[in-house]
Amino acid sequence: MSAAVPSRPFRPGGAARPRRSGVAPSRVTAVVVLTVVGLVFAVPLVALAQFTFRQGTDGALTLDHYAAIVDPVNAVTYQPVFDGLGASLLIAVITVGIVLLVLLPAQIVTALRYPRLRRVLEFVCLVPITVPVVVLVVGFIPVYQVVAQVFGSGAWTLAFAIGIVSLPFAFRPIAAALTAIDVTVLAEAARSLGASWWTVTWRILLPNLRRGITAACFLTITVVLGEYTLASFLSRTTFQTALLLVQSTDPYVAAVFSLAALLFGFVLLVLIGRVGAARQRTPKEPA
Amino acid sequence: MTTTAPAVPTSLITTGAAVELEAVEKRYGSHRALAGLSLRVEPGEFVSLLGPSGCGKTTALRALAGLEAIDAGAIRIDGADVAAVPVEKRDIGMVFQQYSLFPHMTVRQNVAFGLEMRKVPAAARRERVVEALDMVHLVDFADRWPHQLSGGQQQRVALARALVTRPRVLLLDEPLSALDAKVRVSLRDEIRRIQTDLGITTVFVTHDQEEALAVSDRIAVMNAGDIEQVGTPEELYRRPVSAFTADFVGQSNRLPGDLRDGDVFVYGFRVPALDAGTPDGPVTAFVRPEDVVFAAEGVTGTVVASSFLGSIRRTTVRLDDDTVVTVQHEVGDRRTTGEAVALRLLGAPVAVAPLA
């Protein structure tokens, strides 16, 4: 038996890049496909980026639009965007809170105690994706009359509605993380060793679900930052509604903010990927 | 696999606790998983619960662990009723069928987990973890992650993790069933060695009769939520009290017989019947393959197959009435397919069941 070889968890390292199998497309086909797909995504983004530097219609480039954002003279003009951004970030925090305090415990309890209800929970959580938001919002309007009476008409109250809309996106990664480990056996093993339910959740389950939980939170944040319909119909000012407002007076600055939001979303997705990659494991029973 | 067995750490040696299940019942809806099961396990004893899938053996073990609440009856450890004590306070060690090591903890952290829960000081914890890992020959693997271990190694770590807390009872829920045959045998023997050295009361659930026969002090054969027979491996094999046990433990030929005054007549041979309660008349007799021998004259038939099993040979004979009989005999005695043979029954007592 060889000596111990300590290494970091879930980073087996040296994982060879998978070799091209016989059914994989040729290199040329792969390059062509990736180039076309890349262009489809890149052209609008590059155009958007280029637009933020454009001066007039003669094609000259300038940094004026970026400078204008921080110029005190324009503070009043752009204030709605900053207000909207603040509201959206607050909504994001509350929505993530809903995911962590309502959805996550529900999924853990279902997996541990009521596995038969898993399909029901999945169905309920996936319903919002099958109903167009415009249809959902029609149902929300009377509900929000009550919400406004109870909680006031602050933009943060949108978190309740967006929490529902983001359910499908938050549910999937957590469900995937739950099926990747045998939660029941791990919980029973920990309890047989003397751990209380609280310790089981905190010390055993959450660390093993971290990847799914992080992905669920990031996806929820991107849903919040991209949500326009709910805010518009329920008359709340968020980042997206403010952008539309500013766009009518200054399209360049609206484009700058859009680009920033896209980059932020991109960074979040990269982070999800990194967290995921860090947790990839080798098969449980090596030869 | 390492064969030198280090002495078990004296700190883990226990006096063993008596375990008692009394008229335990467990229902799932209308299904009675445990139908008034009673069993007493003496301190330091290794008892296997053996039976087919769905017989309730795992439910019984889980009830003993506290992972399943029981509907009626009592569960006692050292005389104290623990039926209402939650699993984390029952002071048991358990090894599961599935690999149950915590994937985000190293081997060392896994083994230390139970000690942390019991608030053992760090220095003592480190020492005891090393002792426990040494006992299962895995001290060099202390800083590995579970996914870097083979299945057999993972189960040995699970065993060390279950024993390091010095539990009163060790419960093993088919811990070998996910392993390949060779590892299964070596780990089985290792578990038995450690159990004997520690003197810990152990309940082992398995559906593999060979496993149960090899390691147990006593075996409880289970059927339909209750115990069919409890006894030493030899008793169960040589003196099964029911057709179920005779059929489930070891291999048996089912031969037509006629029961008269405690003896059963099978193809003209008279052998004592084990079950005195069966009424006289036509019965099925369960005759072990080693209790049938080739003879110059007797019941005749034709050899249909013969298999070499290392130290013995088993030959299947189709009798003239189409009954199939397996004969266990010496390796040197070769029989060829199609050969006409005559069989004789030795006088060993056999289990009988009324003809359905």
Interface residues (C-beta under 8 A of the other chain):
Chain A: M1 S2 A3 A4 V5 P6 S7 P9 F10 P12 I181 D182 V185 L186 E188 A189 A190 R191 S192 L193 G194 A195 S196 T199 R203 I204 P207 N208 R281 T282 P283 K284 E285 P286 A287
Chain B: T2 A65 L67 P86 V87 E88 K89 I92 G93 M94 F96 Q98 Y99 S100 L101 F102 P103 H104 T106 F113 G114 M117 R118 H137 D140 F141 A142 D143 R144 W145 P146 H147 Q148 L149 S150 G151 Q154 A158 R161 A162 T165 L171
